[in-house]
Amino acid sequence: MDFGPHLMLASIEGAVISAILVLTAVGLSIVFGVMRVVNVAHGEFFMLGAVLAWAVTVTIGGHPALGFVAALAIVPVLVGCIAAGVDRLILKRINYDVDRTIVATIGVLYIVQQSTLMLYGPEARPVEAPFNTRLALPWVELGENGFQMIWPWGLSVTSYKLFVIFAAIAVLGVLWLVLTRTKVGLIMRATQQDRDMAQAFGVPVAQVYSWVFGLGAGLAALGAVLVVPIQQAHYLMGGDPLLLAFIVVIIGGLGSLPGTVIAAVLIGMSDGIISVFFSPTLAKIIATLLVALVLVFRPQGLMGRIAV
């Protein structure tokens, strides 16, 4: 294939990475935006989602679609409830102090990781995709008779990868409607703006924090359920999503959901394209350099606000 079709394939891979990354990073951004908590254990909730997705699909058995649909419905809720319990048992008791929450979530990281290792084992285990038809993609090139459509050999994508992209877009749309058009979103935004004032008006801030922490972890777990048919479940798979999510949140602006989405698309697309043409290591290096540049020249991020 020529450069153009190769670039198209790399862009599709980048779009899949962006889809998973945006769900993970938006969850992290919501937690920080509302609670002002830096959740270092966020990647382990992602990993837990992948491992539980494998467990659910194995338990359900039968056609792969049955187990996958069950995992989509059960795993994000289950991981969200676990995260809400972590908030009630640990974060609430230390009054969400910035320094102590970082240390506490580091402890949660190791507890979740090592517990998964003991119960699940060190093996990487696959989850079969519910559907995985390979779809040939057309390409347009200029020939002797003008522009013509061709079908280059090897230019194709699986139907499941396209599903991941559209599923992430749909989830973002629902999340935006919830945050901007419902009473739940209004309460979350009020708590984010002024915790004490919201509590004075009767908002149950402690419950809101638990729900928000659970929502952030649930979104990460949802991303893991979507990616596990592509990437095998493993107890150490939480590191890269955590690093990339932090990079996205910093570049987009701490607590800014639009900035997080934009940064996730930029980082995901660049990661996919650079990984295909060069190496994944170079993609991570460039992403880290972008964070350094943002911190130097625009510390508030692309769409973050300057603290006053």
Buried (B, 14 or more C-beta within 10 A) or exposed (E): EEEEBBBBBBBBBBBBBBBBBBBBBBBBBBBBBBBBBBBBBBBBBBBBBBBBBBBBBEEBEEEBBEBBBBBBEBBBEBBBBBBBEBBBEBBBEEEBEEEBBBEBBEEBBEBBBEEBEEEBEEEBBEBBBBEBEEEEBEBEEEEEEEEEEEEBEEBBBBEBBBBBBEBBEEBBEEBBEBBEEEEEBEBBBBBBEEBEEBBEEEBEBEEBBBBBBBBBBBBBBBBBBBBBBBBBBBBBBBBBBBBBBBBBBBBBBBBBBEBBBBBBBBBBBBBBBBBBEEEEEEBBEBBEEBBEEBEEEEEBBBBBEEEE
